[in-house]
Amino acid sequence: MREEYEQMELDTRTALDAAIEAVAKDSIQTVLEMIQKHHQQVAREAQTAPPFVRNRHEAYGIAAEQLVKINAAVKAIKSDTDRLLGTLADPNFNAVDATSSIVNSATAAAQILINAAAEMRRTLDNLYTAELTAEDILSPLEAALAEGEFQEAESADADSIEETETEDN
């Protein structure tokens, strides 16, 4: 007889890392709710439906757009870090200003990353819904085949193949 076992997971993160992850997930959920409310408000005012991701191509477009924003934010952090590096060789440069710039760039990057995660979560939810309902919808090729009056081919057994070959000879 096989005994039932409970799958356990060992979390080796520090308490700080776990707390930061919880805050990040909470922030992403909050931003997602804000995005959804914004889309609803825009839809009421403009009498249009909020953008709904219908396929993987649109999902890729959204992901690529978010990646461009993320890369720009990372580039700003790198630039500010290079500026701080420049203060090491020259004591006349202000390291406090350079460090302050890094803080500002990192804060902006965090905002962009949280927004990107929320947008991708919305995209995931939309795509999941779209792909589940797409199973019920026929593709144009499948619809054309369904409308055509094709007959099923009869199965070919060995006797009918031999008869056809003897008639041809």
Backbone hydrogen bonds in HBPLUS format (Angstrom, degrees):
<---DONOR---> <-ACCEPTOR-->    atom                        ^
c    i                          cat <-CA-CA->   ^        H-A-AA   ^      H-
h    n   atom  resd res      DA  || num        DHA   H-A  angle D-A-AA Bond
n    s   type  num  typ     dist DA aas  dist angle  dist       angle   num
A0018-ALA N   A0014-THR O   3.05 MM   4  6.35 162.1  2.08 154.7 159.5     1
A0019-ALA N   A0015-ALA O   2.92 MM   4  6.09 155.2  1.98 145.3 152.3     2
A0020-ILE N   A0016-LEU O   2.85 MM   4  6.10 157.3  1.90 151.9 158.4     3
A0021-GLU N   A0017-ASP O   2.96 MM   4  6.17 158.5  2.01 146.8 152.5     4
A0022-ALA N   A0018-ALA O   2.99 MM   4  6.23 154.9  2.05 144.0 150.9     5
A0023-VAL N   A0019-ALA O   2.91 MM   4  6.19 157.6  1.96 149.5 155.5     6
A0024-ALA N   A0020-ILE O   2.87 MM   4  6.09 157.9  1.92 149.7 156.1     7
A0025-LYS N   A0021-GLU O   2.89 MM   4  6.13 163.2  1.92 152.6 156.5     8
A0026-ASP N   A0022-ALA O   2.93 MM   4  6.10 157.2  1.99 146.0 152.7     9
A0027-SER N   A0023-VAL O   2.83 MM   4  6.02 154.7  1.89 147.3 154.6    10
A0028-ILE N   A0024-ALA O   2.89 MM   4  6.13 158.1  1.93 150.4 156.3    11
A0029-GLN N   A0025-LYS O   3.01 MM   4  6.22 160.7  2.05 146.9 151.8    12
A0030-THR N   A0026-ASP O   2.92 MM   4  6.14 156.8  1.97 147.9 154.6    13
A0031-VAL N   A0027-SER O   2.88 MM   4  6.10 164.5  1.91 154.0 157.8    14
A0032-LEU N   A0028-ILE O   2.87 MM   4  6.04 155.0  1.94 147.8 155.3    15
A0033-GLU N   A0029-GLN O   3.00 MM   4  6.27 158.5  2.05 147.7 152.5    16
A0034-MET N   A0030-THR O   2.99 MM   4  6.29 150.9  2.07 144.3 153.0    17
A0035-ILE N   A0031-VAL O   2.84 MM   4  6.10 154.1  1.91 151.7 158.5    18
A0036-GLN N   A0032-LEU O   2.93 MM   4  6.20 161.3  1.97 152.3 157.1    19
A0037-LYS N   A0033-GLU O   2.96 MM   4  6.16 159.5  2.00 147.0 152.4    20
A0038-HIS N   A0034-MET O   2.90 MM   4  6.08 153.5  1.97 143.9 151.7    21
A0039-HIS N   A0035-ILE O   2.90 MM   4  6.20 160.2  1.94 152.5 157.2    22
A0040-GLN N   A0036-GLN O   2.97 MM   4  6.22 153.5  2.05 146.2 153.6    23
A0041-GLN N   A0037-LYS O   2.91 MM   4  6.14 156.4  1.96 149.2 155.4    24
A0042-VAL N   A0038-HIS O   2.90 MM   4  6.15 163.7  1.93 155.1 159.3    25
A0043-ALA N   A0039-HIS O   2.91 MM   4  6.01 152.1  1.99 141.5 149.7    26
A0044-ARG N   A0040-GLN O   2.99 MM   4  6.25 151.9  2.07 145.7 152.5    27
A0045-GLU N   A0041-GLN O   3.04 MM   4  6.26 163.5  2.06 151.9 156.0    28
A0046-ALA N   A0042-VAL O   2.84 MM   4  5.83 162.7  1.87 151.9 157.0    29
A0047-GLN N   A0043-ALA O   2.84 MM   4  5.23 119.6  2.21 131.6 142.1    30
A0059-ALA N   A0055-ASN O   3.14 MM   4  6.46 156.9  2.20 146.2 153.3    31
A0060-TYR N   A0056-ARG O   2.89 MM   4  6.04 152.1  1.97 139.9 146.7    32
A0061-GLY N   A0057-HIS O   3.02 MM   4  6.30 154.6  2.09 143.8 150.7    33
A0062-ILE N   A0058-GLU O   3.02 MM   4  6.32 155.6  2.08 150.9 156.5    34
A0063-ALA N   A0059-ALA O   2.95 MM   4  6.19 161.1  1.98 149.2 154.8    35
A0064-ALA N   A0060-TYR O   2.80 MM   4  6.00 160.3  1.84 155.1 160.1    36
A0065-GLU N   A0061-GLY O   2.99 MM   4  6.14 155.3  2.05 142.5 149.3    37
A0066-GLN N   A0062-ILE O   2.97 MM   4  6.23 156.4  2.03 149.3 155.4    38
A0067-LEU N   A0063-ALA O   2.90 MM   4  6.12 152.7  1.98 146.2 154.3    39
A0068-VAL N   A0064-ALA O   3.04 MM   4  6.30 150.6  2.13 147.4 153.8    40
A0069-LYS N   A0065-GLU O   3.35 MM   4  6.67 158.4  2.40 143.4 148.0    41
A0070-ILE N   A0066-GLN O   2.92 MM   4  6.22 158.4  1.97 151.2 157.8    42
A0071-ASN N   A0067-LEU O   2.82 MM   4  5.99 165.4  1.84 152.9 156.6    43
A0072-ALA N   A0068-VAL O   3.04 MM   4  6.24 152.7  2.11 144.7 151.9    44
A0073-ALA N   A0069-LYS O   3.05 MM   4  6.33 153.7  2.12 145.9 152.9    45
A0074-VAL N   A0070-ILE O   2.91 MM   4  6.21 158.0  1.96 154.2 160.4    46
A0075-LYS N   A0071-ASN O   2.89 MM   4  6.04 151.4  1.98 143.1 151.3    47
A0076-ALA N   A0072-ALA O   3.04 MM   4  6.31 147.7  2.15 141.6 149.6    48
A0077-ILE N   A0073-ALA O   3.11 MM   4  6.46 153.5  2.18 144.9 151.7    49
A0078-LYS N   A0074-VAL O   2.91 MM   4  6.19 159.6  1.96 150.0 155.8    50
A0079-SER N   A0075-LYS O   2.91 MM   4  6.12 158.3  1.96 147.6 153.4    51
A0080-ASP N   A0076-ALA O   3.00 MM   4  6.22 159.7  2.04 147.4 152.4    52
A0081-THR N   A0077-ILE O   2.85 MM   4  6.07 151.3  1.94 148.4 157.1    53
A0082-ASP N   A0078-LYS O   2.86 MM   4  6.11 153.0  1.94 149.6 156.9    54
A0083-ARG N   A0079-SER O   2.99 MM   4  6.28 145.0  2.12 139.8 149.8    55
A0084-LEU N   A0080-ASP O   2.98 MM   4  6.35 147.4  2.09 141.8 150.2    56
A0085-LEU N   A0081-THR O   2.87 MM   4  6.18 151.1  1.96 145.1 153.8    57
A0086-GLY N   A0082-ASP O   3.00 MM   4  6.30 142.2  2.15 141.3 150.6    58
A0087-THR N   A0084-LEU O   2.99 MM   3  5.24 142.7  2.13 102.6 113.7    59
A0088-LEU N   A0085-LEU O   3.12 MM   3  5.53 154.7  2.19 109.4 116.9    60
A0093-PHE N   A0090-ASP O   3.22 MM   3  5.95 164.0  2.25 121.5 125.0    61
A0098-ALA N   A0094-ASN O   3.38 MM   4  6.65 160.8  2.42 141.4 146.6    62
A0099-THR N   A0095-ALA O   2.86 MM   4  6.02 157.7  1.91 146.7 152.9    63
A0100-SER N   A0096-VAL O   2.83 MM   4  5.98 153.9  1.89 145.2 153.1    64
A0101-SER N   A0097-ASP O   2.92 MM   4  6.17 148.7  2.02 144.7 152.9    65
A0102-ILE N   A0098-ALA O   3.11 MM   4  6.46 146.2  2.23 140.4 149.2    66
A0103-VAL N   A0099-THR O   3.01 MM   4  6.37 156.8  2.06 150.0 155.9    67
A0104-ASN N   A0100-SER O   2.96 MM   4  6.27 161.7  2.00 149.8 154.5    68
A0105-SER N   A0101-SER O   2.84 MM   4  6.04 160.7  1.87 148.9 154.6    69
A0106-ALA N   A0102-ILE O   2.78 MM   4  5.90 160.4  1.82 152.1 157.7    70
A0107-THR N   A0103-VAL O   2.89 MM   4  6.04 152.3  1.96 146.3 154.0    71
A0108-ALA N   A0104-ASN O   2.99 MM   4  6.21 159.0  2.03 146.4 151.9    72
A0109-ALA N   A0105-SER O   2.84 MM   4  6.07 152.0  1.92 143.7 152.3    73
A0110-ALA N   A0106-ALA O   2.84 MM   4  6.07 151.5  1.92 144.4 151.8    74
A0111-GLN N   A0107-THR O   3.05 MM   4  6.34 156.1  2.10 146.4 152.3    75
A0112-ILE N   A0108-ALA O   2.96 MM   4  6.26 158.9  2.01 147.9 153.7    76
A0113-LEU N   A0109-ALA O   2.79 MM   4  6.01 160.1  1.83 152.9 158.5    77
A0114-ILE N   A0110-ALA O   2.90 MM   4  6.06 163.4  1.93 150.8 155.1    78
A0115-ASN N   A0111-GLN O   2.96 MM   4  6.09 161.6  1.99 147.7 153.3    79
A0116-ALA N   A0112-ILE O   2.80 MM   4  5.97 154.4  1.86 145.4 153.4    80
A0117-ALA N   A0113-LEU O   2.86 MM   4  6.07 158.4  1.90 148.9 154.4    81
A0118-ALA N   A0114-ILE O   2.97 MM   4  6.19 156.4  2.03 146.6 152.9    82
A0119-GLU N   A0115-ASN O   2.84 MM   4  6.09 162.0  1.87 152.2 157.3    83
A0120-MET N   A0116-ALA O   2.86 MM   4  6.03 157.5  1.92 148.3 154.7    84
A0121-ARG N   A0117-ALA O   2.89 MM   4  6.07 140.5  2.05 138.5 149.6    85
A0122-ARG N   A0118-ALA O   2.96 MM   4  6.28 156.9  2.01 150.0 155.5    86
A0123-THR N   A0119-GLU O   2.86 MM   4  6.10 154.3  1.92 143.9 152.0    87
A0124-LEU N   A0120-MET O   2.78 MM   4  5.94 153.9  1.85 141.7 148.6    88
A0125-ASP N   A0121-ARG O   2.93 MM   4  6.20 162.0  1.97 149.7 153.9    89
A0126-ASN N   A0122-ARG O   2.94 MM   4  6.18 163.6  1.97 150.9 155.3    90
A0127-LEU N   A0123-THR O   2.79 MM   4  5.92 165.6  1.81 153.4 158.1    91
A0128-TYR N   A0124-LEU O   2.85 MM   4  5.91 158.1  1.90 149.1 155.2    92
A0129-THR N   A0125-ASP O   3.12 MM   4  6.33 161.3  2.16 144.6 149.1    93
A0130-ALA N   A0126-ASN O   2.83 MM   4  6.07 162.0  1.86 152.2 157.9    94
A0131-GLU N   A0127-LEU O   2.83 MM   4  5.95 161.3  1.86 152.7 156.7    95
A0132-LEU N   A0128-TYR O   3.06 MM   4  6.20 146.9  2.18 142.4 151.0    96
A0133-THR N   A0129-THR O   3.08 MM   4  6.29 159.8  2.12 150.8 155.6    97
A0134-ALA N   A0130-ALA O   2.91 MM   4  5.92 132.5  2.14 136.2 149.7    98
A0136-ASP N   A0133-THR O   3.19 MM   3  5.70 148.2  2.30 110.2 117.7    99
A0137-ILE N   A0134-ALA O   3.15 MM   3  5.07 142.9  2.30  97.1 107.8   100
A0143-ALA N   A0139-SER O   2.84 MM   4  6.09 156.2  1.90 159.2 166.7   101
A0144-ALA N   A0140-PRO O   2.99 MM   4  6.16 157.0  2.04 144.3 150.0   102
A0145-LEU N   A0141-LEU O   2.97 MM   4  6.22 158.2  2.02 149.1 155.1   103
A0146-ALA N   A0142-GLU O   2.92 MM   4  6.07 148.6  2.02 141.6 150.4   104
A0147-GLU N   A0143-ALA O   2.96 MM   4  6.18 147.2  2.07 145.5 153.8   105
A0148-GLY N   A0144-ALA O   3.04 MM   4  6.19 143.3  2.18 143.0 152.4   106
A0161-ILE N   A0157-ASP O   3.29 MM   4  6.52 152.5  2.37 151.6 159.4   107
A0162-GLU N   A0158-ALA O   3.09 MM   4  6.31 157.6  2.14 147.4 153.0   108
A0163-GLU N   A0159-ASP O   2.99 MM   4  6.26 155.6  2.05 148.6 155.4   109
A0164-THR N   A0160-SER O   3.10 MM   4  6.22 156.5  2.16 140.6 146.2   110
A0165-GLU N   A0161-ILE O   3.03 MM   4  6.25 155.5  2.09 146.5 153.3   111
A0166-THR N   A0162-GLU O   2.97 MM   4  6.19 154.3  2.03 148.8 155.3   112
A0167-GLU N   A0163-GLU O   3.00 MM   4  6.18 148.7  2.10 144.4 152.9   113
A0168-ASP N   A0164-THR O   3.11 MM   4  6.27 148.2  2.21 142.6 150.5   114
A0169-ASN N   A0165-GLU O   3.29 MM   4  6.50 139.0  2.47 138.3 147.8   115
